[in-house]
Amino acid sequence: MKKLKITLLMLLTSLLAAAQNPAIYTEKSGSGEVIFFLPGFTTPGSVWNESIDNLEGDFTSIKVSYAGFNGLPAIEMPWYPTIKKELLDYIRKEKIRKFSIVGHSMGGMLAMELATEVPEMVSKVILVDALPCMRALMMPGVPASAIQYESPYNKQMLQQNDSAIAATALMMSQNMTLNSEKVPLLTKWSIEADRNTFVYGYTDLLKVDLRPALSKFKAETLILGATFPDKELVMKNYETQFENLKQKSIVLAPESKHFIMFDQPEWFYKQLNAFLLK
């Protein structure tokens, strides 16, 4: 009985600690118009370092990192809704009245969330290989209600040993960039991610469907997509998913996978600056 009490106390302490951890971490640099740089899943805010270094004009850049990744303490589930809430809380706390957003992948989903929840505050949005509903592409016809934390797939993922995790992370990284020099870094970020955050956080993302809310957008939006695996198919997917977003431009990066800023950096910086400065 004593051992059971100690175990329960340790579990409660762990849960309380997770509840108190921040969901987002921010790093601010520069001065001028505010731009939020939101990374993708498992990716720290530092993924934007080169992009920020290549900005033209005067901007206050705010890089965001997420709990559970890159050595940052994990939080309780649900993960993604808590990230979104703390982003909105941060904007209000810092009294930021107007801002633009650059979001990659999951960061693009968060950018869409902000642009629909506080549309009057968002000036411009740049979505980098991001979709409003991943589930529609990956699991066609599956409703959000069918996506649960407790599933055979999630259980299997949580039980993987270190070598299996490393192999999966390497395969995923190779599928996300053509830049072989960046593969070890992407692999490292995936391997070092908190396991529960990796599994259950991704489950959160599969539930999200922002397509109906896109009609609330007021911000001018640039959508940058990767041409891999097929340019025509990719463009069709973007046009279908963003049908409700009226004020948009869709531009596909040549010879690029998911991490466009790694595969076509100079092209990416050019698109970024041209859109932000016009």
Summary of the structure (lengths in Angstrom):
residues: 278
radius of gyration: 19.0
end to end distance: 68.3
largest distance: 68.3
contacts: 887
relative contact order: 0.15
helix: 52%
strand: 17%
